[in-house]
Amino acid sequence: MKKSFLSKITLEHILLLVILLFAFFLRVFRLGKPSLWVDEATSTIAAKMILVKGLPIFDSGLSYSRAYLFHYLQSFFLLFGDADFLVRFASVLIGLATILLAY
């Protein structure tokens, strides 16, 4: 007889979910309050240039060839607005994925 999905959930799964929810809360709490640091601002400009030009190329013509995956993910969240919270939200998702990888 097949086991149902709910019968497969163990205490380990519940604890992992609690850890992920607490980590999400810690990362999102006051995420947009402090102003952007220099490296965050540079990444934000690169992500905005992806939305404008399709590639992270600054107005000076310099190509920002670092962390393509991160900047494309960041530019996706910038489609929803231009807030510091949305700029940093891609880092939150990557941080939560790191918890799963460590597990």
N, C-alpha and C positions, 0 to 999 in steps of 0.2 A: 504494500500500500504506500502511496506517495505521501510524503510529509508536506504539510502546508508551509507557506512562507513564514507565518508567525511562529511556528514550532521550531524553525531553524535559527531564530534569533537567540543569541546567547548573552550572558552577562558581559562578555568581552565586546560584543557589538554595541551594547547599550553604553558601556563606558567610553568606547571610541566616539560614539555620537555625542555624548556629553562633553568630551574633550574638544571635539570639533566645534560644537556650539559655543563653548566658553572661549575658544580661540577666536572664533568669528566675532564675538562680542568685544573681546579685548582689542582686536584689530580695527573694528569699525567705530568704536566709541571715540568720539571727538576726532575723527579722521580728517575732517575738513577744517578744523580750527587753526592749527599753526600754518603760517604762510609757507609757500613752497621753498625748498632749499635750492641751491644753484643747480645741482645735478637733476633734481626733479623738474626744474623749470626747463632745462635743456632737453630732457626727455619729452616734456609736454610740447615743446616747440617742434621736435622731430615728429611726434604723433600728429600734430596739427598739419604739418607739411604733407604727411601721408594722406590726410583728408583732402588737402588742396591739390597736390601734385601727383599723388599715387605712390610717391617714394619719399623717404626722409631726406630730402635735399633742402638745405637752408637757402635763404634769399641770396647769400653770398656765393652760392654754387657748390658749397662744401657738402659732400654726402656724409650723413651720419650713419656709418656702417656698423654700429654696435647694437646688439640685441634686437635683431629684426622682429623676432616672434613677440617679444615684449611690447615693442612700439606699435606693432599692428594690433595687438590685443588692446593696448591703451587707446589707440585711435578709435577702436570700436566703441569703447565707453564714452569717448568724447563726442560721438554722434548724438548722445542724449543730453549734452549740455557741456558747459565750460566751467565746471566747478572743481575746486581742489579735491573734493571728495571723489569725484569721478576719475580724476587723474590718478589717484592713489589706489583705486579699487582693483585694478589689475594686479597690483602687488599683494592685495589681500587674498585674491584667489590663488595666486602662486604660493603664498604662505600656507594656505589651507591644504593645498596639494602636497606640500612638503611634509605635513603631518601624516598624510596618508602614506607617502613613500617611506617615512620612518617607521610606520607601523608594520 
